[in-house]
């Protein structure tokens, strides 16, 4: 494995709570979720040559695996509206 380098970032506390919840659901860690998101986004960007926001994760994952995956219904955002 290549040598890794820590990169400090500051996140708002509400984002850390959401990140922890995602990590728990995935059986991972904060760093693991962040690493996964960055790696898949960068790989998709390198393949497609563009950065579109918001990220269509179904498209990203399909391009990673070189196969089409059925679109899952989008769950509503559980956070209260601002």
MOMOLIN-V850805 format. One line per field, one symbol per residue. ss: DSSP state (h for helix, s for strand, l for the rest). burial: + if it has 24 or more other C-alpha atoms within 12 Angstrom, else -. A space follows every 50 residues. Layout:
ss = ???
burial = ???
This chain:
ss = llllllllllllhhhhhhhhhhhhhhlllhhhhhhhhhhhhhhhhhhhll llllllhhhhhhhhhlllllllllllllllll
burial = ------------------+--------------+-----++--+------ --------+++---------------------
